Amino acid sequence: FSHHMIPGPPGPHTTGIPHPAIVTPQVKQEHPHTDSDLMHVKPQHEQRKEQEPKRPHIKKPLNAFMLYMKEMRANVVAECTLKESAAINQILGRR
């Protein structure tokens, strides 16, 4: 065995950074908050919603496969008498 494979004494590594398994856990200190303080704080995404004006949602156009499925779904249902959407999607995907 080479010397770098033999474990040394516990403590900091040669880089000075201790291994995470050896580090003693430290107690996380929290700032004291009361319930009334937390009730007045809004999440950041809600603050942005209030600032931005409402815009109408524009749907993304259908891609070529979705247009094909929309057009051919009725034909597959008539041919196969299937009702399960997953089975119909599989058939359309193969075609």
C-alpha positions in Angstrom: 0.0 0.0 0.0 1.2 3.5 -0.7 1.2 6.0 2.1 -1.8 8.0 0.8 -4.1 5.0 1.1 -3.4 4.5 4.8 -5.8 6.5 7.0 -4.1 9.0 9.2 -5.1 10.4 12.5 -8.6 11.9 12.7 -8.9 15.6 12.2 -8.4 18.0 9.3 -7.3 16.7 6.0 -3.9 17.8 4.6 -5.9 20.5 2.8 -7.1 21.8 6.2 -10.7 20.9 5.4 -12.2 18.3 7.8 -14.0 15.4 6.3 -17.9 15.9 6.6 -18.2 12.6 8.5 -15.8 13.8 11.2 -17.1 17.3 11.6 -19.1 17.8 14.8 -22.6 19.0 14.1 -23.3 22.6 14.9 -26.6 23.8 16.3 -28.4 26.0 13.8 -29.3 29.4 15.3 -32.5 31.0 14.2 -33.6 34.5 14.6 -36.6 34.9 17.0 -39.8 35.7 15.0 -43.2 36.0 16.3 -46.3 34.7 14.4 -47.5 38.2 13.8 -44.2 39.1 12.1 -44.6 36.1 9.7 -48.2 36.9 8.8 -47.2 40.2 7.2 -44.4 38.8 5.0 -45.5 37.8 1.5 -43.5 35.3 -0.6 -41.4 36.8 -3.4 -43.5 35.3 -6.2 -46.7 36.9 -4.8 -45.0 40.3 -4.6 -44.1 40.0 -8.3 -47.7 39.0 -9.2 -49.0 42.2 -7.7 -46.5 44.4 -9.6 -47.1 42.8 -13.1 -50.3 43.6 -14.9 -52.4 40.7 -15.9 -51.7 39.5 -19.4 -53.9 37.0 -21.3 -52.4 33.6 -21.6 -51.5 32.7 -25.1 -51.5 28.9 -25.8 -48.5 27.4 -27.6 -49.5 26.2 -31.1 -49.8 22.5 -31.6 -46.8 20.7 -33.2 -47.1 18.5 -36.3 -47.6 15.3 -34.3 -50.4 16.8 -32.2 -52.2 18.1 -35.3 -51.9 14.6 -36.8 -53.3 13.0 -33.6 -56.2 15.4 -33.5 -57.0 14.7 -37.2 -56.6 10.9 -37.1 -57.9 10.0 -33.6 -61.5 9.6 -34.8 -60.4 7.2 -37.6 -58.4 5.0 -35.1 -61.3 4.9 -32.6 -63.7 3.9 -35.5 -61.4 1.2 -36.7 -60.3 -0.4 -33.4 -63.3 0.4 -31.2 -60.9 1.3 -28.4 -61.8 3.7 -25.7 -58.5 3.9 -23.8 -56.6 7.1 -24.6 -53.2 5.5 -24.0 -53.9 2.7 -26.5 -55.1 5.1 -29.1 -52.0 7.2 -28.6 -49.8 4.2 -29.1 -51.4 3.3 -32.4 -51.2 6.9 -33.6 -47.5 7.0 -32.6 -46.7 3.8 -34.5 -48.4 5.1 -37.6 
